Amino acid sequence: MQRKWWTLIAVSVATFMLLLDITVVNVALPSIRKDLGASFTDLQWVFDAYALSLAALVLTAGSLADRLGRRRAFAAGLVIFSGASLLCAIAPNPVFLNVSRAVQGVGGAVMFAVSLALVAQEFPPGRERGTAMGIYGATIGVAVAVGPLIGGALTSSLGWEWIFYLNVPIGAAALVVTYLKLAESRDPNATRIDWAGVAVFSSGLFLLVLALVRGNAEGWGSALIVGLFAGAAVLLAVFVLVERRVPEPMLPLGLFRRHAFTGVQLAAFAVSSSLFALFLYLTLYLQNYLGLSPFAAGVRYLPITVLSFVVAPLAGIMLSRVPARLMLCVGLVAVGAGMLLMGDVQPDDTWTGLLAGFLVGGAGVGLINPVIADVAVSVVPKERSGMAAGINDTFRQVGIAVGIAVWGAIFVGRGSHEVRELAAGTPIAEGARPRELIEAASSGSLPQVLASLPEPAREAASAAARAGFLDGLNLVLLLGGIVSLVGAALALWLVREDEIDRQEEVEEAAGQTP
């Protein structure tokens, strides 16, 4: 088999493992909460610790890979990720687990930073790259959608620890293929590492997510939360200034003068901050509201799996025939429509109330993933593909991290308001009790919280908590759909074919001209 196909296999396996570790955790959260005594905030950090470290370091990892060698960096990322997965599996408490997840994110950052660059160096622009990106996009779509099924099967049969143990042999196999079959490559014009940019960006992003996660508990007008938001704003503003002044920035702002480059980053952010981030809350609904087992919840995601798997390769074939902006627009509209279809959950609904949205959203995910992957590296010179892939992955991971935090704040805030309205005039509506009920309903610990209440108040508290849960869920699904639709409009406006490298098609057409 040719080297390029070995490269695609290694990258696809590693990407599958990386994204699986985001989605596979979804259905294991109730079991993790039970075994480790985790709170609702702890459960949010299971995702955000991983996404934050990945987002903060992926650009730096791309620069290091361009200097030191992309194959070498990819192998190092596999080692770090697999080792951290083992630490996650043996975690004795939530803090240890979340720190290990952050280390996982470091390894993930390295692999994400070079994955598209490795594919781009082996497959020339045009039909071949379109096929490769179709396979790569199918990998992303399947990992995102099948994660809950795999996570459910492992959690139900072997325990949640095995969702992390599984990464160790897969990582080892990918490492062997990497050293035996992949070619080394570097950027001959690689620059120095922008450590100032890394420090300011990661610190600002951390403060922003921390403020969003803690806002409901601390009070949005409290000195702590206001201070965190102010600190995040200052640091992110300083980051822009640093990137404008340093000679070799981690995020070259000049790239954003290319409309297509900006458009594809916004498209990646839109789908990640909407549907991908909302998988957490959909899973909490399936397991903690409907009472499905981890495996049963995973099975319910199969419609998304099947549609994304079928559509992604077709999208790869269409890349050389259909304008990228049209595919991005249609895909994001489908994702947005899918969330709008999901966002009217009623108390007596079963999981089938989500089915139409799952089908439409799954088709949208399958359509846009190959396009984002292809355009991200095709709008910059080949030697900067590592940096371009890193920037795109940064927007993806920032979207997930910020999305989970924002939706969590809105979800808990709206749900708490509903509990206060329904329980007005009773002790249930006083103080922090509404928020505690919503967080308990979300994390699966509602029976324990109800047991602490006087018996006459338990039934009313349970009804109010469940109603508040649905109210919050419906709101974040509605807002997530709007975010995706806005992303569709921006992609249609910004992405232009004349900024995308389609050299192979041009040469083929010239060769066929009499």
N, C-alpha and C positions, 0 to 999 in steps of 0.2 A: 504494500500500500504506500502511496506517495506521502512524503513528509507533510504536505499541507493538510492532509486528512488526519494524520496523527495529531497535528497541532490543533485542529478543530475539535477533535475528540477530547484532548487534554483540557482545552479551555472550556468546552461545554460541560465536562464532568465537574471541573472546579467551580464553574458558575452555578451549576445545578446545586452543588453542595452549599455554596454560599447563600443562595436565595432560599434553598430549602430550610436553612437554619433560621431564616426570618419567619417563614410561614409555618414550618413544622412545629414551632413552639406554641402556636396559637392554641391548638387543642390540648396541649399539655398544661396550660396555665392553671386550671382548677386543681390538678394533681400536684403541681409545684406549690401552690398556695397551701394545700392541705399538709403536705409533707414538711415544708420548710416554714410554715406559719407566716406566709407573705401577705402583705397588705395590698390594696388596690394600687397604691403608688409604687410598691415594689414590682408589681406585675407590669406596670408601664415601663419601668426601668429595665426589665428583662429585654425589651425591644430597644429602648432608647440608648442604653449603654453601648450596645452593639452598633447601632446606626450612627451614633454621635462620633465614636472613635473612628469608624470607617469614613464618615464624611469629612472629619477634620484632617485625616492623614492621607486620603487617596491622592491628592494632588502632589504632595511631597513624595509619596511612594512612586508616582509616575515619573517625577524628575530623577529620583534615585535610579529607577530602572533604566531610564534613558542614558544615564552616566555609566552605571555598573554592569548593565546587561539585563535584557528583559527576561531571558530564560532563567538566569540566576536569581533575579528578584522574585519571579513566579514561584520557583522552588522554595525560596525562603518563606514566602507567604504561606505555602502549603504546610510547611513544618510548624509555623507559629499557629496557624488556624487549627491544625489537627491536635497540637499539644494543648491549646486552650480548650478545645472541645472535651478533652479528657478531664481537665480541671472542672469544667461545668458539670460533667457527669458525677463527680464525687463531691460536689458542693454540699457543705453541711448546713448552710443558712443562706438567706437571700443576699446578704452583702457579698459573700464569697462568690455566689453565682453571678451577680451583676458585675463584679470586678473581672471575673473570668470572661464574661461576655464582652467586656470592653477590650480585653486582650485578643479575643476572637476577632473583633473589629479591626485590630491592627493587622492581623494576618489577612483578613478579608480586603483591607484597603490595598495591600500590595498586589493581591491577585486581581482584584477589580481593575486596578490602575493599568495593568499590562495585558489583560485578556483580549480586548478589542485590537490593541496594537499588534499582538502576536498573530491574530487572524488577518489583519490588514496587510502585514508584511508578506504573507503567503498567498493571498488571493488578490489579484489585480482588480482595479475598479471595473464595474460593469456586471455582466451576467454571473460570472463565477463568484464574485463577492456577494452578489445578491442571493445566490443559492446558499453560500456559507452563512450569511446573516439571517436567512430564513431558518436554517437549522439552529443557529444561536438563539434567535427569537423564540423558536419552539421550545428550546431548553428553558428559557426564562419563563415562558407562559406555563409550561408543565410544572416547573419547580414552585411557582407561586400558587398554582391551583391544587397540585397533588400533595403539597406539603401537609395540609391538614389530614389527608387520608393516611399518609405514611405515619404522621405523628400520632393519629388516633390508634392505628393498628399497634404501633410500638408501645404506646402508653397503656393501652388496654391489656396487652399480652405480657409485656416484659417490664414496664415501668417507664416513667418519663426520662430516666437517666439514659435510656438507650437511644433517644433522639440525638444525643451527643456522642455516645460511644460509636454510633454508626459512622461518624466522620473519620474516625481513626483509620480503619482499613481502606476506605475510599481515598482518603488523602495519601496514604502510602502508595496505593496503586497509581494515582495520578502523578506522584513524585517520580516513580520509576519511568513512566512514559515520558515525562518531561526531560529527564536526563538522557534517555536513550534515543528519543526520536525528534525532539525540538531543536531548531537552530537558534544560535545566539545572535542577538542584534543590539545595536546601540545607536544613539543619536550622535553623529560626529560633532554636532554643534551644541552638545548638552551643556547646560548652565549650572551655576552653583545653586545650592539649596537655599530657598528663601525662609530661613528659620524665623525671622521676625513676623512674616506673614502667617506662618503656621501657628505661632504662639497666640497672636492676636485673634485670628479667625477661630481657632478651636475654643479659646476662652470666651469669646463673644457668643458663639453658638451654644456653649454649655450653659451660660447664664440665661440665655433666652429660653431654652428648653426647661431649665430648672424653674424659672418664673412661671411658665405655663403649667407645669406639673403641680406646683405647690400653691398656685393662685387661689383655688377654692378653699383649701385648708387654712391658709394664712390670712385670706382676705385680700381682694384685688387692690384695695386702697392702702394696705399696710405698708409700713416703711420698708420691710424686707422685700416685698414684691415690686414696689415702685423702684427701689434701689437696684434690684436685679435687672429690671427692664431698662433702666437708665444706663447701667453698666454695660449691658449688651449693646445698646444703641451706640454708646461711645466707642466701644471696642470695634464694632463692625464699621463705624465711620473711620476709625483709625486704620483699619485694615485697607479700606479703599485708598486712603492717603499713602499708606506704605506701598501698596501695589503700583501706585502712580509714580512713586519716587525711586524705588529700588531698580537697579539696572536689569535684574533678572527675576521678575516676579513669579510667584507660584501660580497666580491667576492673571495672565496677560489681559488687561481690560480692553486692549485694542482688538482682540478677537471678536468682541461683542459688536464691533462696527459692521461685521458681516451679519446681515439679517437672518440668514439661514442658520448660522451658528447659534444666535440668540433664540431663534424659534424652537430649535430642537432641544435646547436646555429647558425652556419653559414647558415644552411638551412632556419631557421626562419628569419635571417637578410636578406637573399637574396630575399625571396618572399615579405617581408615587404618593403624593400627599392626599389623594382622594381614595381610590379603591384599595390600593395596597395598604395604606395606613388604616383603613376602616375594616380590614379583615379581622383585626383584633376585636372590635366591638360586635361584628357579626358572629364571631365564634362565641363570645360571651353570651350572646342572645341564644344561640343554638344549644349551648350546654347548660348555662346557669338559669336561663328563663324557660326554655322548652324541656330541659332535663335530659337531653340526649347524652349518650356516652361519648368518650373521645373518638372511638372508631365510627360510631353512627354519625357524629358531626362531620367527620372527615369525608364520609361517603356522600353527604349532602353537597359537598363542593365538586363532585364529579362533573356536573354540567359545565362548570367553568373550565375544568381540566380538558374535557373532550373538545370543547369549542376552540380554546386557545391552541391546543395541539393540532387540530385540523387546519385552522386558519393561518397560523404562523408560516408554515412552508409555502402556502399559496401566496402569502404576502411577499415572501422572499423572491418568488418568481415574478411577481408583479412589479418589483422595484425597478426593473429596467424598462417597463412599459407604461407605468402610471406615475404621474407627478407625485413626488414625496409629500408635498404639502396637502394634496387631496387625501392621500392615505392617512396621514396624521390627523387631519380634520375629521374624516369619517370615523376613524378608530376612537378618537377622544369623544366624539358625539355619542358613539355607541356605549362607551364606558359611562358617560354622564347619564344617558338615558337609562342604562341598567340600574344605576343607583337611585334615580328618581322612581323607577318601577319598584325597587325594594322599599322605598321610604314611606310606606303607608301601612306599617304593621299594626294589626289590631289584636286586642287581647285574646280572642278566640282563634287566631290564625295558627296554622301549622307551618312547618318549614316550606311547604309548597308555595306560600305567599311570596317567597324570595325567588322562586324558580325562574320566572320570566326575566327578572333582573340579572340572575346568574347567567342565563343563556346570552342575553344581549351584551352584557359586560364582558363575558368570556370571549366572545367574538371580537370585541373591540380591543382587548388586551392582545389577542393573537395577531391582530392587524398592525398595531403600532409598534410592538417591540422590535421586530426586524428593521423597521424604518428608522426608529431612533438609533439603533445600533449602527446602521449603515451611514446615515447622514452625519452622526457625531464624528466619525473619522474621515468622512469624504469631503468635508468643507474646510479642511486644513491641509497643508503640505504633508506628505507621507512621513517625513522625519519628525513631525510634531504630533503624530497619531497617539503616542503614549500620553502626552499632556491632554490632548483632546478627549481621549477615553476617560482620563482621570477627572476632568471637569464634568463630563456627563454623569459619571458615577457619583460625583459630589452632589450634583443637583438631585439625583435619584435618592441618595441617602438622607440629604437634608430634608427632602420632601417627606420621607417616611418618618424621620425623627420629629420634625416640626408638626407634621400631620397628626401623629399619634398624640402629641402633647396638646395641640389645639383642640382636636376633637374630644379628647378626654376632659379638658376644661369646660367646653361647651356642653358636653354630655352630662357631666356631673352637675353643672350649674343649672341647666334646664330641668333635669330630673329633680333636683332639690327644690326648685321653685314649684314644681308640680306637687311634690309631697306637701309643701307648706300650704298650697291652695286647698288641697283635698283634706288636710288635717287641721285646718285653721281652727283656733280656739281650744286645741288639745295640747297636752305636753309633747306630742309627737312633732309638732311644728316649731318647737322652741330650740333656740341655740343651734348647735351643730348636728342635732339629731337627724334632720332631713338628709344632709350630706352623708352621714354615716349609714343611713338606710340605703341610699343609692349605691354607695361604694360596696356595701355588703351584698346587695343584689347583683352587682356586677362581678364581684370576685368569688361568688358562691358561698359566702359566709352569712347569708341572711338568717338561716335558722338559729345560729349562735347569737346574733344581735337581737332577734325577736325573743329569745329565751331570757334576755336581760330585762325585758319590759314587763310591766304588770300584765297578768293574763288577759284582763278585759280589753287591753289596748292592742294585743298582738294581731288580731285579725284585721283591724283597721290599718295598722302599720304595714302589714304584709301587702294589703291591697294597694295602699298608697305607694309603696316602694316599687311594686310591679308596674303600676301605671306611670310612675315617674321614669322608670327604666325605659319603657316604650316611647315616652314622649322625647326623652333625650336621644334615643336611637334614631327615631324618625327625623329629628332635626339635623343630626350630623350627616345622615344619608342625603337629605335634601341639599345641604350646603356642600357636601362632597360632589354631588352631581353638578352643582353650579360651577365649582372650581374646574371640573373637567370640561364643561362646555366653554368656559372662558379660555381654557388652554387650547381648545379646538379653534376658536376664533383667532387667537394669537398665532397659532401655527399656520393657518391658512393665509394670514396677512404677511407673515415674516419670511417663511421658507420659500426660496426661489430656486428653480432648477439650474439657473446659470451660475450659481455659487457652489454647486455640487459637482465633484469630479466624476464625470462619466466618460473618461477618455477612451475606454475600450470600445464603447458603442460608436463613438465618433470615428475611430480607426476602422472598425468593421464596416461602417457605412461608406467610408472613403474607399475601402478595398473593393466594395461591390459596385462602385460607380464606374460606368464604362469610360 
